[in-house]
């Protein structure tokens, strides 16, 4: 009997959570279609590298003004893995 009450309670909680998420999704869809939501910038304008690598012997951080696409040219081919 106690197990049935627990499962019923969990089921009710899941239904309530899914209803709240559906409501939020509908509001987000309406906000996007009305144009009130703006996309965030995906990449910063400046990138930082250590000063030692850029030739600054003090070790202070130096800024570079590479575009995000040209910065990908210097990225390693494989990140992680063996």
PADREN-442048 format. One record per atom (N, C-alpha, C, O): residue number from 1; residue in one letter; atom name; x, y, z. Coordinates in steps of 0.1 Angstrom, whole numbers, plus 5000, padded with zeros to 4 digits. Layout:
% residues N
<nr = NUM	rest = A	atom = CA	u = X	v = Y	w = Z>
...
This chain:
% residues 82
<nr = 1	rest = X	atom = N	u = 5008	v = 4988	w = 5000>
<nr = 1	rest = X	atom = CA	u = 5000	v = 5000	w = 5000>
<nr = 1	rest = X	atom = C	u = 5009	v = 5013	w = 5000>
<nr = 1	rest = X	atom = O	u = 5006	v = 5022	w = 4993>
<nr = 2	rest = X	atom = N	u = 5019	v = 5012	w = 5008>
<nr = 2	rest = X	atom = CA	u = 5028	v = 5024	w = 5009>
<nr = 2	rest = X	atom = C	u = 5035	v = 5027	w = 4996>
<nr = 2	rest = X	atom = O	u = 5038	v = 5038	w = 4992>
<nr = 3	rest = X	atom = N	u = 5039	v = 5016	w = 4989>
<nr = 3	rest = X	atom = CA	u = 5046	v = 5017	w = 4976>
<nr = 3	rest = X	atom = C	u = 5037	v = 5024	w = 4966>
<nr = 3	rest = X	atom = O	u = 5041	v = 5032	w = 4957>
<nr = 4	rest = X	atom = N	u = 5024	v = 5020	w = 4966>
<nr = 4	rest = X	atom = CA	u = 5015	v = 5026	w = 4956>
<nr = 4	rest = X	atom = C	u = 5013	v = 5041	w = 4958>
<nr = 4	rest = X	atom = O	u = 5012	v = 5049	w = 4949>
<nr = 5	rest = X	atom = N	u = 5012	v = 5045	w = 4971>
<nr = 5	rest = X	atom = CA	u = 5011	v = 5059	w = 4974>
<nr = 5	rest = X	atom = C	u = 5024	v = 5067	w = 4969>
<nr = 5	rest = X	atom = O	u = 5023	v = 5078	w = 4964>
<nr = 6	rest = X	atom = N	u = 5035	v = 5061	w = 4972>
<nr = 6	rest = X	atom = CA	u = 5048	v = 5067	w = 4967>
<nr = 6	rest = X	atom = C	u = 5049	v = 5069	w = 4952>
<nr = 6	rest = X	atom = O	u = 5052	v = 5079	w = 4947>
<nr = 7	rest = X	atom = N	u = 5045	v = 5058	w = 4945>
<nr = 7	rest = X	atom = CA	u = 5045	v = 5059	w = 4931>
<nr = 7	rest = X	atom = C	u = 5035	v = 5068	w = 4925>
<nr = 7	rest = X	atom = O	u = 5037	v = 5075	w = 4915>
<nr = 8	rest = X	atom = N	u = 5023	v = 5069	w = 4932>
<nr = 8	rest = X	atom = CA	u = 5013	v = 5079	w = 4928>
<nr = 8	rest = X	atom = C	u = 5018	v = 5093	w = 4930>
<nr = 8	rest = X	atom = O	u = 5016	v = 5102	w = 4921>
<nr = 9	rest = X	atom = N	u = 5024	v = 5095	w = 4941>
<nr = 9	rest = X	atom = CA	u = 5030	v = 5109	w = 4944>
<nr = 9	rest = X	atom = C	u = 5040	v = 5113	w = 4934>
<nr = 9	rest = X	atom = O	u = 5041	v = 5124	w = 4929>
<nr = 10	rest = X	atom = N	u = 5049	v = 5103	w = 4931>
<nr = 10	rest = X	atom = CA	u = 5060	v = 5106	w = 4921>
<nr = 10	rest = X	atom = C	u = 5054	v = 5109	w = 4907>
<nr = 10	rest = X	atom = O	u = 5059	v = 5118	w = 4900>
<nr = 11	rest = X	atom = N	u = 5043	v = 5102	w = 4903>
<nr = 11	rest = X	atom = CA	u = 5037	v = 5104	w = 4890>
<nr = 11	rest = X	atom = C	u = 5030	v = 5117	w = 4890>
<nr = 11	rest = X	atom = O	u = 5031	v = 5124	w = 4880>
<nr = 12	rest = X	atom = N	u = 5024	v = 5121	w = 4901>
<nr = 12	rest = X	atom = CA	u = 5018	v = 5135	w = 4901>
<nr = 12	rest = X	atom = C	u = 5029	v = 5146	w = 4900>
<nr = 12	rest = X	atom = O	u = 5027	v = 5155	w = 4893>
<nr = 13	rest = X	atom = N	u = 5040	v = 5144	w = 4907>
<nr = 13	rest = X	atom = CA	u = 5051	v = 5154	w = 4906>
<nr = 13	rest = X	atom = C	u = 5056	v = 5155	w = 4892>
<nr = 13	rest = X	atom = O	u = 5058	v = 5166	w = 4887>
<nr = 14	rest = X	atom = N	u = 5058	v = 5143	w = 4885>
<nr = 14	rest = X	atom = CA	u = 5063	v = 5143	w = 4872>
<nr = 14	rest = X	atom = C	u = 5053	v = 5150	w = 4862>
<nr = 14	rest = X	atom = O	u = 5057	v = 5158	w = 4853>
<nr = 15	rest = X	atom = N	u = 5040	v = 5148	w = 4864>
<nr = 15	rest = X	atom = CA	u = 5030	v = 5154	w = 4855>
<nr = 15	rest = X	atom = C	u = 5030	v = 5169	w = 4858>
<nr = 15	rest = X	atom = O	u = 5029	v = 5177	w = 4848>
<nr = 16	rest = X	atom = N	u = 5031	v = 5174	w = 4870>
<nr = 16	rest = X	atom = CA	u = 5031	v = 5188	w = 4873>
<nr = 16	rest = X	atom = C	u = 5044	v = 5195	w = 4867>
<nr = 16	rest = X	atom = O	u = 5043	v = 5206	w = 4861>
<nr = 17	rest = X	atom = N	u = 5055	v = 5188	w = 4869>
<nr = 17	rest = X	atom = CA	u = 5068	v = 5194	w = 4863>
<nr = 17	rest = X	atom = C	u = 5067	v = 5195	w = 4848>
<nr = 17	rest = X	atom = O	u = 5071	v = 5205	w = 4842>
<nr = 18	rest = X	atom = N	u = 5061	v = 5185	w = 4842>
<nr = 18	rest = X	atom = CA	u = 5060	v = 5185	w = 4827>
<nr = 18	rest = X	atom = C	u = 5051	v = 5196	w = 4822>
<nr = 18	rest = X	atom = O	u = 5052	v = 5202	w = 4812>
<nr = 19	rest = X	atom = N	u = 5040	v = 5198	w = 4830>
<nr = 19	rest = X	atom = CA	u = 5030	v = 5208	w = 4826>
<nr = 19	rest = X	atom = C	u = 5037	v = 5222	w = 4828>
<nr = 19	rest = X	atom = O	u = 5035	v = 5231	w = 4819>
<nr = 20	rest = X	atom = N	u = 5045	v = 5224	w = 4838>
<nr = 20	rest = X	atom = CA	u = 5052	v = 5237	w = 4840>
<nr = 20	rest = X	atom = C	u = 5062	v = 5239	w = 4828>
<nr = 20	rest = X	atom = O	u = 5063	v = 5250	w = 4823>
<nr = 21	rest = X	atom = N	u = 5069	v = 5229	w = 4825>
<nr = 21	rest = X	atom = CA	u = 5079	v = 5230	w = 4814>
<nr = 21	rest = X	atom = C	u = 5072	v = 5233	w = 4800>
<nr = 21	rest = X	atom = O	u = 5077	v = 5240	w = 4792>
<nr = 22	rest = X	atom = N	u = 5060	v = 5227	w = 4798>
<nr = 22	rest = X	atom = CA	u = 5052	v = 5229	w = 4786>
<nr = 22	rest = X	atom = C	u = 5048	v = 5244	w = 4785>
<nr = 22	rest = X	atom = O	u = 5049	v = 5250	w = 4775>
<nr = 23	rest = X	atom = N	u = 5043	v = 5249	w = 4797>
<nr = 23	rest = X	atom = CA	u = 5039	v = 5263	w = 4798>
<nr = 23	rest = X	atom = C	u = 5051	v = 5272	w = 4795>
<nr = 23	rest = X	atom = O	u = 5050	v = 5282	w = 4787>
<nr = 24	rest = X	atom = N	u = 5063	v = 5269	w = 4800>
<nr = 24	rest = X	atom = CA	u = 5075	v = 5277	w = 4798>
<nr = 24	rest = X	atom = C	u = 5079	v = 5277	w = 4783>
<nr = 24	rest = X	atom = O	u = 5083	v = 5287	w = 4777>
<nr = 25	rest = X	atom = N	u = 5078	v = 5265	w = 4777>
<nr = 25	rest = X	atom = CA	u = 5082	v = 5263	w = 4763>
<nr = 25	rest = X	atom = C	u = 5072	v = 5271	w = 4754>
<nr = 25	rest = X	atom = O	u = 5077	v = 5277	w = 4744>
<nr = 26	rest = X	atom = N	u = 5059	v = 5271	w = 4757>
<nr = 26	rest = X	atom = CA	u = 5050	v = 5279	w = 4749>
<nr = 26	rest = X	atom = C	u = 5053	v = 5294	w = 4750>
<nr = 26	rest = X	atom = O	u = 5053	v = 5301	w = 4740>
<nr = 27	rest = X	atom = N	u = 5056	v = 5299	w = 4763>
<nr = 27	rest = X	atom = CA	u = 5060	v = 5313	w = 4764>
<nr = 27	rest = X	atom = C	u = 5073	v = 5316	w = 4757>
<nr = 27	rest = X	atom = O	u = 5074	v = 5327	w = 4751>
<nr = 28	rest = X	atom = N	u = 5083	v = 5307	w = 4757>
<nr = 28	rest = X	atom = CA	u = 5095	v = 5310	w = 4750>
<nr = 28	rest = X	atom = C	u = 5093	v = 5310	w = 4735>
<nr = 28	rest = X	atom = O	u = 5099	v = 5318	w = 4728>
<nr = 29	rest = X	atom = N	u = 5085	v = 5301	w = 4730>
<nr = 29	rest = X	atom = CA	u = 5082	v = 5301	w = 4716>
<nr = 29	rest = X	atom = C	u = 5075	v = 5314	w = 4712>
<nr = 29	rest = X	atom = O	u = 5078	v = 5319	w = 4701>
<nr = 30	rest = X	atom = N	u = 5065	v = 5319	w = 4720>
<nr = 30	rest = X	atom = CA	u = 5058	v = 5331	w = 4717>
<nr = 30	rest = X	atom = C	u = 5068	v = 5343	w = 4717>
<nr = 30	rest = X	atom = O	u = 5067	v = 5352	w = 4709>
<nr = 31	rest = X	atom = N	u = 5077	v = 5343	w = 4727>
<nr = 31	rest = X	atom = CA	u = 5087	v = 5354	w = 4728>
<nr = 31	rest = X	atom = C	u = 5096	v = 5354	w = 4716>
<nr = 31	rest = X	atom = O	u = 5100	v = 5365	w = 4711>
<nr = 32	rest = X	atom = N	u = 5100	v = 5342	w = 4711>
<nr = 32	rest = X	atom = CA	u = 5109	v = 5342	w = 4700>
<nr = 32	rest = X	atom = C	u = 5102	v = 5346	w = 4687>
<nr = 32	rest = X	atom = O	u = 5108	v = 5354	w = 4679>
<nr = 33	rest = X	atom = N	u = 5090	v = 5342	w = 4685>
<nr = 33	rest = X	atom = CA	u = 5082	v = 5346	w = 4673>
<nr = 33	rest = X	atom = C	u = 5079	v = 5360	w = 4673>
<nr = 33	rest = X	atom = O	u = 5078	v = 5366	w = 4663>
<nr = 34	rest = X	atom = N	u = 5077	v = 5367	w = 4685>
<nr = 34	rest = X	atom = CA	u = 5074	v = 5381	w = 4685>
<nr = 34	rest = X	atom = C	u = 5087	v = 5389	w = 4684>
<nr = 34	rest = X	atom = O	u = 5086	v = 5401	w = 4682>
<nr = 35	rest = X	atom = N	u = 5098	v = 5383	w = 4686>
<nr = 35	rest = X	atom = CA	u = 5111	v = 5391	w = 4684>
<nr = 35	rest = X	atom = C	u = 5116	v = 5398	w = 4697>
<nr = 35	rest = X	atom = O	u = 5124	v = 5406	w = 4696>
<nr = 36	rest = X	atom = N	u = 5110	v = 5394	w = 4709>
<nr = 36	rest = X	atom = CA	u = 5115	v = 5400	w = 4721>
<nr = 36	rest = X	atom = C	u = 5127	v = 5394	w = 4727>
<nr = 36	rest = X	atom = O	u = 5132	v = 5399	w = 4737>
<nr = 37	rest = X	atom = N	u = 5131	v = 5382	w = 4722>
<nr = 37	rest = X	atom = CA	u = 5143	v = 5375	w = 4727>
<nr = 37	rest = X	atom = C	u = 5154	v = 5378	w = 4717>
<nr = 37	rest = X	atom = O	u = 5153	v = 5376	w = 4705>
<nr = 38	rest = X	atom = N	u = 5166	v = 5382	w = 4723>
<nr = 38	rest = X	atom = CA	u = 5178	v = 5384	w = 4715>
<nr = 38	rest = X	atom = C	u = 5188	v = 5373	w = 4717>
<nr = 38	rest = X	atom = O	u = 5189	v = 5369	w = 4729>
<nr = 39	rest = X	atom = N	u = 5195	v = 5369	w = 4707>
<nr = 39	rest = X	atom = CA	u = 5205	v = 5359	w = 4709>
<nr = 39	rest = X	atom = C	u = 5217	v = 5365	w = 4715>
<nr = 39	rest = X	atom = O	u = 5221	v = 5377	w = 4713>
<nr = 40	rest = X	atom = N	u = 5224	v = 5357	w = 4724>
<nr = 40	rest = X	atom = CA	u = 5236	v = 5361	w = 4731>
<nr = 40	rest = X	atom = C	u = 5248	v = 5359	w = 4721>
<nr = 40	rest = X	atom = O	u = 5247	v = 5351	w = 4712>
<nr = 41	rest = X	atom = N	u = 5258	v = 5367	w = 4724>
<nr = 41	rest = X	atom = CA	u = 5270	v = 5366	w = 4716>
<nr = 41	rest = X	atom = C	u = 5277	v = 5352	w = 4719>
<nr = 41	rest = X	atom = O	u = 5278	v = 5349	w = 4731>
<nr = 42	rest = X	atom = N	u = 5281	v = 5345	w = 4709>
<nr = 42	rest = X	atom = CA	u = 5287	v = 5332	w = 4712>
<nr = 42	rest = X	atom = C	u = 5302	v = 5332	w = 4714>
<nr = 42	rest = X	atom = O	u = 5308	v = 5323	w = 4719>
<nr = 43	rest = X	atom = N	u = 5309	v = 5343	w = 4710>
<nr = 43	rest = X	atom = CA	u = 5323	v = 5344	w = 4711>
<nr = 43	rest = X	atom = C	u = 5327	v = 5358	w = 4716>
<nr = 43	rest = X	atom = O	u = 5322	v = 5368	w = 4711>
<nr = 44	rest = X	atom = N	u = 5337	v = 5359	w = 4725>
<nr = 44	rest = X	atom = CA	u = 5342	v = 5372	w = 4729>
<nr = 44	rest = X	atom = C	u = 5350	v = 5379	w = 4717>
<nr = 44	rest = X	atom = O	u = 5355	v = 5372	w = 4708>
<nr = 45	rest = X	atom = N	u = 5350	v = 5392	w = 4718>
<nr = 45	rest = X	atom = CA	u = 5357	v = 5399	w = 4708>
<nr = 45	rest = X	atom = C	u = 5372	v = 5398	w = 4709>
<nr = 45	rest = X	atom = O	u = 5379	v = 5397	w = 4698>
<nr = 46	rest = X	atom = N	u = 5378	v = 5397	w = 4721>
<nr = 46	rest = X	atom = CA	u = 5392	v = 5395	w = 4722>
<nr = 46	rest = X	atom = C	u = 5395	v = 5382	w = 4729>
<nr = 46	rest = X	atom = O	u = 5387	v = 5377	w = 4737>
<nr = 47	rest = X	atom = N	u = 5406	v = 5376	w = 4726>
<nr = 47	rest = X	atom = CA	u = 5411	v = 5364	w = 4732>
<nr = 47	rest = X	atom = C	u = 5424	v = 5367	w = 4739>
<nr = 47	rest = X	atom = O	u = 5432	v = 5375	w = 4735>
<nr = 48	rest = X	atom = N	u = 5426	v = 5360	w = 4750>
<nr = 48	rest = X	atom = CA	u = 5438	v = 5362	w = 4758>
<nr = 48	rest = X	atom = C	u = 5447	v = 5350	w = 4757>
<nr = 48	rest = X	atom = O	u = 5443	v = 5339	w = 4756>
<nr = 49	rest = X	atom = N	u = 5460	v = 5353	w = 4757>
<nr = 49	rest = X	atom = CA	u = 5470	v = 5343	w = 4757>
<nr = 49	rest = X	atom = C	u = 5480	v = 5347	w = 4767>
<nr = 49	rest = X	atom = O	u = 5481	v = 5359	w = 4771>
<nr = 50	rest = X	atom = N	u = 5488	v = 5338	w = 4772>
<nr = 50	rest = X	atom = CA	u = 5498	v = 5341	w = 4782>
<nr = 50	rest = X	atom = C	u = 5509	v = 5350	w = 4775>
<nr = 50	rest = X	atom = O	u = 5512	v = 5349	w = 4764>
<nr = 51	rest = X	atom = N	u = 5514	v = 5359	w = 4783>
<nr = 51	rest = X	atom = CA	u = 5524	v = 5369	w = 4778>
<nr = 51	rest = X	atom = C	u = 5537	v = 5362	w = 4774>
<nr = 51	rest = X	atom = O	u = 5544	v = 5367	w = 4765>
<nr = 52	rest = X	atom = N	u = 5541	v = 5351	w = 4781>
<nr = 52	rest = X	atom = CA	u = 5553	v = 5344	w = 4778>
<nr = 52	rest = X	atom = C	u = 5552	v = 5338	w = 4764>
<nr = 52	rest = X	atom = O	u = 5562	v = 5339	w = 4756>
<nr = 53	rest = X	atom = N	u = 5541	v = 5333	w = 4760>
<nr = 53	rest = X	atom = CA	u = 5539	v = 5327	w = 4746>
<nr = 53	rest = X	atom = C	u = 5540	v = 5338	w = 4736>
<nr = 53	rest = X	atom = O	u = 5544	v = 5336	w = 4725>
<nr = 54	rest = X	atom = N	u = 5535	v = 5350	w = 4739>
<nr = 54	rest = X	atom = CA	u = 5534	v = 5361	w = 4729>
<nr = 54	rest = X	atom = C	u = 5547	v = 5369	w = 4729>
<nr = 54	rest = X	atom = O	u = 5547	v = 5379	w = 4721>
<nr = 55	rest = X	atom = N	u = 5557	v = 5365	w = 4736>
<nr = 55	rest = X	atom = CA	u = 5569	v = 5372	w = 4736>
<nr = 55	rest = X	atom = C	u = 5571	v = 5383	w = 4747>
<nr = 55	rest = X	atom = O	u = 5581	v = 5390	w = 4747>
<nr = 56	rest = X	atom = N	u = 5562	v = 5383	w = 4756>
<nr = 56	rest = X	atom = CA	u = 5562	v = 5393	w = 4767>
<nr = 56	rest = X	atom = C	u = 5569	v = 5386	w = 4778>
<nr = 56	rest = X	atom = O	u = 5563	v = 5377	w = 4785>
<nr = 57	rest = X	atom = N	u = 5582	v = 5390	w = 4782>
<nr = 57	rest = X	atom = CA	u = 5589	v = 5382	w = 4792>
<nr = 57	rest = X	atom = C	u = 5583	v = 5385	w = 4806>
<nr = 57	rest = X	atom = O	u = 5587	v = 5377	w = 4815>
<nr = 58	rest = X	atom = N	u = 5575	v = 5395	w = 4808>
<nr = 58	rest = X	atom = CA	u = 5570	v = 5397	w = 4821>
<nr = 58	rest = X	atom = C	u = 5559	v = 5387	w = 4825>
<nr = 58	rest = X	atom = O	u = 5555	v = 5385	w = 4837>
<nr = 59	rest = X	atom = N	u = 5554	v = 5380	w = 4815>
<nr = 59	rest = X	atom = CA	u = 5543	v = 5370	w = 4818>
<nr = 59	rest = X	atom = C	u = 5530	v = 5376	w = 4819>
<nr = 59	rest = X	atom = O	u = 5520	v = 5368	w = 4823>
<nr = 60	rest = X	atom = N	u = 5528	v = 5388	w = 4816>
<nr = 60	rest = X	atom = CA	u = 5515	v = 5395	w = 4817>
<nr = 60	rest = X	atom = C	u = 5506	v = 5390	w = 4805>
<nr = 60	rest = X	atom = O	u = 5512	v = 5387	w = 4795>
<nr = 61	rest = X	atom = N	u = 5493	v = 5390	w = 4807>
<nr = 61	rest = X	atom = CA	u = 5484	v = 5385	w = 4797>
<nr = 61	rest = X	atom = C	u = 5484	v = 5396	w = 4786>
<nr = 61	rest = X	atom = O	u = 5484	v = 5408	w = 4788>
<nr = 62	rest = X	atom = N	u = 5484	v = 5391	w = 4773>
<nr = 62	rest = X	atom = CA	u = 5483	v = 5400	w = 4762>
<nr = 62	rest = X	atom = C	u = 5471	v = 5397	w = 4754>
<nr = 62	rest = X	atom = O	u = 5466	v = 5385	w = 4754>
<nr = 63	rest = X	atom = N	u = 5465	v = 5407	w = 4748>
<nr = 63	rest = X	atom = CA	u = 5453	v = 5404	w = 4740>
<nr = 63	rest = X	atom = C	u = 5456	v = 5403	w = 4726>
<nr = 63	rest = X	atom = O	u = 5465	v = 5409	w = 4721>
<nr = 64	rest = X	atom = N	u = 5448	v = 5395	w = 4719>
<nr = 64	rest = X	atom = CA	u = 5449	v = 5394	w = 4704>
<nr = 64	rest = X	atom = C	u = 5436	v = 5397	w = 4698>
<nr = 64	rest = X	atom = O	u = 5425	v = 5394	w = 4705>
<nr = 65	rest = X	atom = N	u = 5435	v = 5402	w = 4686>
<nr = 65	rest = X	atom = CA	u = 5422	v = 5405	w = 4680>
<nr = 65	rest = X	atom = C	u = 5419	v = 5396	w = 4669>
<nr = 65	rest = X	atom = O	u = 5415	v = 5400	w = 4658>
<nr = 66	rest = X	atom = N	u = 5422	v = 5383	w = 4671>
<nr = 66	rest = X	atom = CA	u = 5419	v = 5373	w = 4661>
<nr = 66	rest = X	atom = C	u = 5403	v = 5371	w = 4660>
<nr = 66	rest = X	atom = O	u = 5397	v = 5372	w = 4670>
<nr = 67	rest = X	atom = N	u = 5398	v = 5368	w = 4648>
<nr = 67	rest = X	atom = CA	u = 5384	v = 5365	w = 4647>
<nr = 67	rest = X	atom = C	u = 5383	v = 5351	w = 4652>
<nr = 67	rest = X	atom = O	u = 5392	v = 5343	w = 4651>
<nr = 68	rest = X	atom = N	u = 5371	v = 5347	w = 4656>
<nr = 68	rest = X	atom = CA	u = 5369	v = 5333	w = 4661>
<nr = 68	rest = X	atom = C	u = 5372	v = 5322	w = 4650>
<nr = 68	rest = X	atom = O	u = 5377	v = 5312	w = 4654>
<nr = 69	rest = X	atom = N	u = 5370	v = 5325	w = 4637>
<nr = 69	rest = X	atom = CA	u = 5373	v = 5315	w = 4627>
<nr = 69	rest = X	atom = C	u = 5388	v = 5314	w = 4625>
<nr = 69	rest = X	atom = O	u = 5393	v = 5302	w = 4623>
<nr = 70	rest = X	atom = N	u = 5396	v = 5325	w = 4626>
<nr = 70	rest = X	atom = CA	u = 5410	v = 5323	w = 4624>
<nr = 70	rest = X	atom = C	u = 5416	v = 5317	w = 4637>
<nr = 70	rest = X	atom = O	u = 5427	v = 5311	w = 4636>
<nr = 71	rest = X	atom = N	u = 5410	v = 5319	w = 4648>
<nr = 71	rest = X	atom = CA	u = 5415	v = 5313	w = 4660>
<nr = 71	rest = X	atom = C	u = 5414	v = 5298	w = 4660>
<nr = 71	rest = X	atom = O	u = 5421	v = 5290	w = 4666>
<nr = 72	rest = X	atom = N	u = 5404	v = 5292	w = 4652>
<nr = 72	rest = X	atom = CA	u = 5402	v = 5278	w = 4651>
<nr = 72	rest = X	atom = C	u = 5414	v = 5272	w = 4643>
<nr = 72	rest = X	atom = O	u = 5416	v = 5260	w = 4644>
<nr = 73	rest = X	atom = N	u = 5421	v = 5280	w = 4635>
<nr = 73	rest = X	atom = CA	u = 5432	v = 5274	w = 4627>
<nr = 73	rest = X	atom = C	u = 5443	v = 5270	w = 4636>
<nr = 73	rest = X	atom = O	u = 5451	v = 5260	w = 4633>
<nr = 74	rest = X	atom = N	u = 5445	v = 5276	w = 4648>
<nr = 74	rest = X	atom = CA	u = 5455	v = 5273	w = 4657>
<nr = 74	rest = X	atom = C	u = 5451	v = 5262	w = 4668>
<nr = 74	rest = X	atom = O	u = 5459	v = 5258	w = 4676>
<nr = 75	rest = X	atom = N	u = 5438	v = 5258	w = 4667>
<nr = 75	rest = X	atom = CA	u = 5433	v = 5248	w = 4677>
<nr = 75	rest = X	atom = C	u = 5439	v = 5234	w = 4673>
<nr = 75	rest = X	atom = O	u = 5441	v = 5231	w = 4662>
<nr = 76	rest = X	atom = N	u = 5440	v = 5226	w = 4683>
<nr = 76	rest = X	atom = CA	u = 5444	v = 5212	w = 4680>
<nr = 76	rest = X	atom = C	u = 5433	v = 5204	w = 4673>
<nr = 76	rest = X	atom = O	u = 5421	v = 5208	w = 4675>
<nr = 77	rest = X	atom = N	u = 5437	v = 5194	w = 4666>
<nr = 77	rest = X	atom = CA	u = 5427	v = 5186	w = 4658>
<nr = 77	rest = X	atom = C	u = 5419	v = 5178	w = 4667>
<nr = 77	rest = X	atom = O	u = 5407	v = 5176	w = 4665>
<nr = 78	rest = X	atom = N	u = 5425	v = 5173	w = 4678>
<nr = 78	rest = X	atom = CA	u = 5417	v = 5163	w = 4686>
<nr = 78	rest = X	atom = C	u = 5419	v = 5168	w = 4701>
<nr = 78	rest = X	atom = O	u = 5430	v = 5170	w = 4706>
<nr = 79	rest = X	atom = N	u = 5407	v = 5170	w = 4708>
<nr = 79	rest = X	atom = CA	u = 5408	v = 5174	w = 4722>
<nr = 79	rest = X	atom = C	u = 5403	v = 5162	w = 4730>
<nr = 79	rest = X	atom = O	u = 5392	v = 5156	w = 4727>
<nr = 80	rest = X	atom = N	u = 5411	v = 5158	w = 4739>
<nr = 80	rest = X	atom = CA	u = 5408	v = 5146	w = 4747>
<nr = 80	rest = X	atom = C	u = 5411	v = 5133	w = 4739>
<nr = 80	rest = X	atom = O	u = 5418	v = 5134	w = 4729>
<nr = 81	rest = X	atom = N	u = 5406	v = 5122	w = 4744>
<nr = 81	rest = X	atom = CA	u = 5408	v = 5110	w = 4737>
<nr = 81	rest = X	atom = C	u = 5422	v = 5104	w = 4740>
<nr = 81	rest = X	atom = O	u = 5429	v = 5110	w = 4748>
<nr = 82	rest = X	atom = N	u = 5425	v = 5093	w = 4734>
<nr = 82	rest = X	atom = CA	u = 5438	v = 5087	w = 4736>
<nr = 82	rest = X	atom = C	u = 5448	v = 5090	w = 4725>
<nr = 82	rest = X	atom = O	u = 5459	v = 5085	w = 4726>
